[in-house]
């Protein structure tokens, strides 16, 4: 690979000797560390971002990896990353220089960084070894949902009975009495029941003649009902025969 940044890797003076901490973990694989959503770096203070930057660059230096900050929201280093991947995969020309000033578009290609360049950032931070403070608010404790247990059947039914007992009774619908007169007074069935009631009331009366007359009328009425029922049954059979 021949670039204006790294130079020709075929030259031995470009490869050896390596600086302290460079490629301390040689896995035999090319790494590219991509930090996405770099536009959110504005939430960090200068000291916080400098500490994060130092740790990332030290990690990439030990693996011999490339460090790229990208942001699709602001279109930062998207095309640059594509060109660099093609360059490392197929050996195409790549002339973009390293960029370590703008925090949302940092680009540190493999072979460019070193301990001396990282120490430049350390000089601007007095307490570089102190732990980072959290930048976001502390997570609120998750409130557990109230556990609802099933009530015993007997106790539930007892409470339900007490509730129904204290409730105001609603007005019950009026029930029809047997004393209501039928709608069709001239029907044979209505006449039969009216005569039957008269017979029952006449049993308590001393007049036997009136009782005999009522019994005869009742018998005649029954005969008429039987004849009408037989004629109605005979009529469908005649129709079927026809």
Buried (B, 14 or more C-beta within 10 A) or exposed (E): BEBEEBBEEEEEEEEEEEEEEBBEEEEEEEEBBEBEEBBEBEEBEEBBBBBBBBEBBBBBBBBBBBBBBBBEEEEBBEEBBEBBBEBBEEEEEBEBEBBBEEBBBBBBBBBBBBBEBBEEBBEEBEEBEEEEEEEEEEEEEEEEEEEEEEEEEEEEEEEEEEEEEEEEEEEEEEEEEEEEEEEEEEEEEBBBEBBBEBBEEBEEEEEEEEBEEBEEBBEEBBEEBEEEEEEEEEEEEEEEEE
